[in-house]
Amino acid sequence: MTVAIYGSGGFGRELLPFAGPEPLFVSDDPAEIGTSVEGVRVVRLQDVGDRPIVIAIADGQIRRRLAARLQNTGQLISPTAIIGPGVEIGEGAILCAFTTVTASARIGRHFHANIYSYVAHDCVVGDFVTVGPRVGINGNTIVEDDVYIGTGAVLRHGTRDRPLRIGKGAVVGMGAVVTRDVPPGTTVVGNPARPMVHPPAALRAV
């Protein structure tokens, strides 16, 4: 199946090898309309026709706004991705090369799984979640809507009775090792991951 890719930046270009024959890029920038990127035409949303669209923009909030405009949303899954038994994947999801969703996991709408990342058994991942390259989400983890998980982060497995939970809108920094729940809207970094502490305003101004 050939798709149209909303966004011709780096991530959009990474999708071209498995976007089907004669894909399109979609842009809202008048300066880009009618040009080509890596040999792929850039068109307006209204010129896509009936082909399905995926959104190749990392910011989940921007994806959410753009998704509200789409009439025909597709999925884009690399042929090297592995999808195990009992897995449900929502509309608009993108699974890049060498990604894995192992078993009995539920993936929400407009999910991004970058290269070499995985979601393990019995996880629940919300809508508009972005997972960077080489991220490991281990079993019995709940990732709520609008979460961003940076490159190389690892989330400890939970249990059926007490899943690990990453709250809505949280950010997990690159390389973080998450061993406990992350509250909504919190940024965590380090090993073990802890909330980011911002210096006082007086120090930031120095």
Phi, psi and chi 1 to 4 in degrees:
 res  aa     phi    psi   chi1   chi2   chi3   chi4
   1 MET       -  133.0  177.4 -179.5   64.9      -
   2 THR   -94.3  135.3  -59.8      -      -      -
   3 VAL  -118.9  165.5  -60.0      -      -      -
   4 ALA  -101.8  138.2      -      -      -      -
   5 ILE  -110.6  115.8  -59.2  168.7      -      -
   6 TYR   -79.8  106.7 -144.4  136.8      -      -
   7 GLY   109.8  120.9      -      -      -      -
   8 SER  -109.4   22.3   60.6      -      -      -
   9 GLY   -74.5 -163.5      -      -      -      -
  10 GLY   -57.0  -45.3      -      -      -      -
  11 PHE   -66.6  -41.5 -173.6   57.3      -      -
  12 GLY   -58.8  -41.7      -      -      -      -
  13 ARG   -67.5  -31.3  -62.1 -166.2  -56.2  -85.1
  14 GLU   -65.4  -21.0  -71.8  179.4  -11.7      -
  15 LEU   -84.7  -14.0  -55.3 -179.0      -      -
  16 LEU   -58.3  -36.9  -68.7  177.1      -      -
  17 PRO   -60.6  -20.4  -26.8   36.3      -      -
  18 PHE  -128.6   26.1   55.3   98.7      -      -
  19 ALA   -90.7    3.1      -      -      -      -
  20 GLY    88.4  172.3      -      -      -      -
  21 PRO   -70.8  139.1   23.8  -32.2      -      -
  22 GLU    52.7   57.0  -61.1 -174.7    6.0      -
  23 PRO   -70.9  170.4   28.9  -35.5      -      -
  24 LEU  -126.1  151.3  -64.2  172.7      -      -
  25 PHE  -100.7  145.5  -79.0  125.2      -      -
  26 VAL  -114.7  136.2 -179.5      -      -      -
  27 SER  -142.0  153.6  176.7      -      -      -
  28 ASP  -102.1    0.7  -64.4  -34.9      -      -
  29 ASP   -90.1  114.8 -176.8  -10.2      -      -
  30 PRO   -55.5  -29.9  -23.6   33.8      -      -
  31 ALA   -68.9  -21.8      -      -      -      -
  32 GLU   -92.8  -23.1  -65.2  179.9  -13.8      -
  33 ILE   -63.1  131.9  -54.6  -57.1      -      -
  34 GLY    88.7   -7.2      -      -      -      -
  35 THR   -90.2 -176.5   65.7      -      -      -
  36 SER  -134.1  149.2   65.2      -      -      -
  37 VAL  -125.8  121.5  175.7      -      -      -
  38 GLU    51.2   37.0  -60.0  -64.9  -16.5      -
  39 GLY    79.3    6.8      -      -      -      -
  40 VAL  -107.2  130.1  175.1      -      -      -
  41 ARG   -66.5  143.6  -72.2 -167.6  -57.5  129.1
  42 VAL  -106.9  124.8 -177.5      -      -      -
  43 VAL  -129.4  169.0  -58.5      -      -      -
  44 ARG   -78.2  158.3  -60.5  173.9  -59.4  173.9
  45 LEU   -56.1  -41.4  179.1   59.3      -      -
  46 GLN   -70.4  -10.0   54.0  -95.0   45.6      -
  47 ASP   -98.8    6.7  -64.9  -30.7      -      -
  48 VAL   -75.0  -27.6  167.9      -      -      -
  49 GLY    76.9 -142.0      -      -      -      -
  50 ASP   -99.7   10.1   59.3   -1.8      -      -
  51 ARG   -76.2  147.7   73.9  172.0   66.1 -169.5
  52 PRO   -69.5  154.9   22.5  -30.7      -      -
  53 ILE  -123.3  139.5  -58.2  172.9      -      -
  54 VAL  -120.2  155.2  -65.1      -      -      -
  55 ILE  -108.9  114.7  -55.4  172.2      -      -
  56 ALA  -101.1   57.2      -      -      -      -
  57 ILE  -129.2  125.7  -64.8  172.0      -      -
  58 ALA   -68.0  -34.6      -      -      -      -
  59 ASP   -68.1  114.9 -172.2  -51.3      -      -
  60 GLY   -62.8  -33.4      -      -      -      -
  61 GLN   -68.5  -38.4  -66.6  -60.0  -42.6      -
  62 ILE   -66.2  -42.6  -65.1  175.4      -      -
  63 ARG   -57.3  -41.1  -73.9 -152.1  -56.4  -79.4
  64 ARG   -61.4  -43.2 -174.8  179.1  -73.4  -82.9
  65 ARG   -66.5  -42.9  -68.8 -162.7  -62.0  -89.3
  66 LEU   -67.9  -38.1  -65.8  177.0      -      -
  67 ALA   -60.2  -31.9      -      -      -      -
  68 ALA   -64.9  -16.5      -      -      -      -
  69 ARG   -94.6  -10.9  -59.4  169.4   54.6 -166.3
  70 LEU   -84.5  141.1  -57.2 -174.0      -      -
  71 GLN   -99.0  -26.3  -59.6  -63.5  -42.5      -
  72 ASN  -138.3   98.5 -171.5   10.0      -      -
  73 THR  -100.2  133.9  -58.2      -      -      -
  74 GLY  -110.0 -167.8      -      -      -      -
  75 GLN  -126.6  156.4  -67.1  178.2  -20.3      -
  76 LEU  -137.0  112.4 -167.9   52.3      -      -
  77 ILE  -126.6  121.6  -62.1  174.0      -      -
  78 SER   -61.5  144.6  168.2      -      -      -
  79 PRO   -64.8  -15.9   19.0  -29.7      -      -
  80 THR   -91.7   -3.0   61.9      -      -      -
  81 ALA   -72.1  149.8      -      -      -      -
  82 ILE  -115.2  125.2  -62.0  172.1      -      -
  83 ILE  -121.0  117.9  -59.9  173.7      -      -
  84 GLY   -85.6 -175.4      -      -      -      -
  85 PRO   -70.8  145.1   26.1  -35.4      -      -
  86 GLY    72.8   17.2      -      -      -      -
  87 VAL   -91.4  135.3  170.1      -      -      -
  88 GLU  -115.5  131.4  -59.1  175.1   12.9      -
  89 ILE  -126.3  126.9  -61.3  177.7      -      -
  90 GLY   -76.6  167.6      -      -      -      -
  91 GLU   -63.0  148.4   66.5  174.9   18.3      -
  92 GLY    80.6   -1.8      -      -      -      -
  93 ALA   -69.4  146.6      -      -      -      -
  94 ILE  -126.0  121.8  -62.8  172.8      -      -
  95 LEU  -115.9  111.6  -87.5   62.3      -      -
  96 CYS   -79.0 -177.5  -68.8      -      -      -
  97 ALA   -59.1  137.0      -      -      -      -
  98 PHE    62.7   30.6  -53.1  106.7      -      -
  99 THR   -94.7  159.9   55.2      -      -      -
 100 THR  -141.6  136.4  -58.3      -      -      -
 101 VAL  -121.6  113.5 -174.9      -      -      -
 102 THR   -78.0  -58.7   65.2      -      -      -
 103 ALA  -164.9  140.0      -      -      -      -
 104 SER    52.5   38.3  -54.4      -      -      -
 105 ALA  -108.2  152.5      -      -      -      -
 106 ARG  -120.7  120.6 -169.3  164.7   72.4 -113.1
 107 ILE  -111.1  132.4  -54.9  -63.0      -      -
 108 GLY   -82.4 -171.4      -      -      -      -
 109 ARG   -73.3  142.4  -60.5  168.8   54.2 -117.5
 110 HIS    54.7   41.5  -63.9  -81.8      -      -
 111 PHE   -78.7  142.4  170.2   69.0      -      -
 112 HIS  -117.2  122.5  -79.1 -174.7      -      -
 113 ALA  -116.2  108.6      -      -      -      -
 114 ASN   -77.3  171.4  -82.9  -93.5      -      -
 115 ILE   -52.4  138.4   53.3  175.0      -      -
 116 TYR    64.2   19.5  -66.0  102.7      -      -
 117 SER   -93.9  160.7   61.1      -      -      -
 118 TYR  -143.4  153.0   70.1   81.6      -      -
 119 VAL  -122.8  122.7  178.6      -      -      -
 120 ALA   -91.6 -174.0      -      -      -      -
 121 HIS   -59.3  144.3   65.5   87.9      -      -
 122 ASP    60.9   26.3  -59.6  -62.1      -      -
 123 CYS   -88.3  155.4  -72.2      -      -      -
 124 VAL  -126.1  118.0  177.7      -      -      -
 125 VAL  -115.8  130.7  177.0      -      -      -
 126 GLY   -79.6 -165.3      -      -      -      -
 127 ASP   -83.9  147.4  -61.6  -23.2      -      -
 128 PHE    59.0   37.8  -58.9   95.8      -      -
 129 VAL   -91.6  138.2  169.3      -      -      -
 130 THR  -116.7  126.9  -57.6      -      -      -
 131 VAL  -119.3  119.9  170.6      -      -      -
 132 GLY   -72.8  176.3      -      -      -      -
 133 PRO   -59.7  143.5  -24.7   35.3      -      -
 134 ARG    58.4   30.4  -63.8 -169.4 -178.1  -84.2
 135 VAL   -83.1  139.7  165.2      -      -      -
 136 GLY  -117.0  113.6      -      -      -      -
 137 ILE  -106.9  106.1  -58.8  176.7      -      -
 138 ASN   -83.7  172.7  -72.2  -67.6      -      -
 139 GLY   -59.7  155.1      -      -      -      -
 140 ASN    55.1   49.7  -71.3  -60.7      -      -
 141 THR  -118.9  139.6  -63.1      -      -      -
 142 ILE  -110.5  121.6  -63.1  171.8      -      -
 143 VAL  -113.8  113.4  179.9      -      -      -
 144 GLU   -79.4  176.1  -63.8 -177.7   -5.7      -
 145 ASP   -57.1  149.5  -65.4   -9.8      -      -
 146 ASP    65.9   21.2  -54.4  -48.0      -      -
 147 VAL   -82.5  144.5  166.8      -      -      -
 148 TYR  -119.1  126.2 -176.0   93.6      -      -
 149 ILE  -118.9  117.1  -56.8  176.4      -      -
 150 GLY   -76.2  164.7      -      -      -      -
 151 THR   -50.4  131.2  -59.9      -      -      -
 152 GLY    77.2    2.6      -      -      -      -
 153 ALA   -69.7  150.7      -      -      -      -
 154 VAL  -128.7  131.4  177.5      -      -      -
 155 LEU  -108.1  121.2  -80.8   57.0      -      -
 156 ARG   -59.3  148.1  176.1 -171.6   63.3   81.7
 157 HIS   -71.2  147.6   64.0   82.7      -      -
 158 GLY   -96.6 -161.6      -      -      -      -
 159 THR  -126.2  166.2   64.9      -      -      -
 160 ARG   -60.0  -37.9 -175.7  167.5  -61.2 -173.7
 161 ASP   -79.5  -28.4  -65.0  -25.3      -      -
 162 ARG  -141.2   80.5 -164.2 -179.4 -170.8  -73.0
 163 PRO   -67.8  149.0   23.9  -32.4      -      -
 164 LEU   -67.5  138.1 -178.8   73.7      -      -
 165 ARG  -127.5  128.0 -176.9  179.1  -66.5  -88.2
 166 ILE  -108.0  114.7  -48.9  -59.6      -      -
 167 GLY   -71.8  160.4      -      -      -      -
 168 LYS   -51.7  129.7  178.5  178.7  171.0   64.3
 169 GLY    75.0    7.5      -      -      -      -
 170 ALA   -72.0  159.3      -      -      -      -
 171 VAL  -125.0  127.4  174.8      -      -      -
 172 VAL  -107.0  119.5  176.7      -      -      -
 173 GLY   -69.4  163.3      -      -      -      -
 174 MET   -57.7  133.1  -68.5 -173.6  -61.9      -
 175 GLY    73.0    4.1      -      -      -      -
 176 ALA   -67.4  148.3      -      -      -      -
 177 VAL  -115.8  107.0  177.9      -      -      -
 178 VAL   -93.6  116.7  179.9      -      -      -
 179 THR  -113.5   -5.8   60.0      -      -      -
 180 ARG  -145.0  167.5   60.5 -176.5   64.5 -175.5
 181 ASP   -56.8  147.7  -68.9   -6.8      -      -
 182 VAL  -113.7  121.6  176.4      -      -      -
 183 PRO   -65.3  157.0  -20.0   32.3      -      -
 184 PRO   -55.0  140.7  -25.7   34.8      -      -
 185 GLY    71.8    8.3      -      -      -      -
 186 THR   -96.7  142.3  -58.5      -      -      -
 187 THR  -102.1  126.4  -63.7      -      -      -
 188 VAL  -120.1  146.7  -64.7      -      -      -
 189 VAL  -142.4  160.0  -64.1      -      -      -
 190 GLY    94.3 -178.3      -      -      -      -
 191 ASN  -136.1  107.8  178.6    8.9      -      -
 192 PRO   -72.4  154.4   28.2  -35.3      -      -
 193 ALA   -66.1  134.3      -      -      -      -
 194 ARG  -134.7  156.9  -67.6 -174.9  171.5   89.3
 195 PRO   -57.7  139.3  -26.4   35.5      -      -
 196 MET   -67.5  131.3 -179.2  179.1  -71.6      -
 197 VAL  -102.3  121.2  177.2      -      -      -
 198 HIS   -89.7  136.8  -62.6  -76.1      -      -
 199 PRO   -66.6  157.3   25.0  -32.8      -      -
 200 PRO   -57.0  154.1  -21.7   31.4      -      -
 201 ALA   -56.0  -35.9      -      -      -      -
 202 ALA   -63.5  -37.3      -      -      -      -
 203 LEU   -74.0  -37.3  -68.2  179.7      -      -
 204 ARG   -62.8  -27.5  -67.8 -158.8  -61.6  -89.7
 205 ALA   -82.2  -11.6      -      -      -      -
 206 VAL   -72.4      -  172.5      -      -      -
